[in-house]
Amino acid sequence: MNKSESKYFNTALLMDEALLSLLEKKDFEFITIKEICEKAGVNRSTFYLHYETPNDLLAECLEYVNKQFLSSFPQKPDSFISGIDRVPLSELVLVNSEMLTPYLSFIKQHIAVFKAIYKNPASMQANEQFSNISEYVLRPIMKRFGVPESERNYWITFFIHGCMAIINEWLSGGCKESIDEIAAIILHCVRPENGLQGDSYKE
């Protein structure tokens, strides 16, 4: 990273942290660019060098907090991905409580930013945010289950947007239900008794 790239990165980081700090005090729609700049210690022209709108900054904040989550996750993504072909089919699932619990805990710890993100779906860039999950996790798992390729996009859309909707509902209610309760609801929805597991497609 050269000096110019480093300066750009550090400025972006300051604005990410400024927005996260402001979200702890007020809703995203009431936060102004002026407040973000003052909190970050930059001027408006610097803001517009990085972003076109506050929604662009919100999207970057999502990426920032997700990287924080992944860096603290006990099982690294590469380890999980490389093991998909080796896991016995009877033990292979799209999602389990070991995956959900730390992520739901992380969302609850950062409730302000996730509330803002789910209130502004355009900022979520769901297709981009979940493209790696779809490409490197969901599709290989479905392939192993024998799900026809023509059906996989439908499964992925249902899975991702269904999980997002449940989490959004949880956030809207202030995360009153426990993490275990929400994890159980998601698991029940994505792994029904006659759903994608075991020999659903295999003869």
Secondary structure, DSSP 8 states (H G I E B T S, - for coil): --HHHHHHHHHHHHHHHHHHHHHTTS-GGG--HHHHHHHHT--HHHHHHH-SSHHHHHHHHHHHHHHHHHHH-SS-HHHHHHHTTTS-GGG--S--HHHHHHHHHHHHHTHHHHHHHHH-HHHH-HHHHTHHHIIIIIHHHHHHHT--HHHHHHHHHHHHHHHHHHHHHHHHTTS-S-HHHHHHHHHHHHS-TTSSSTTSS--
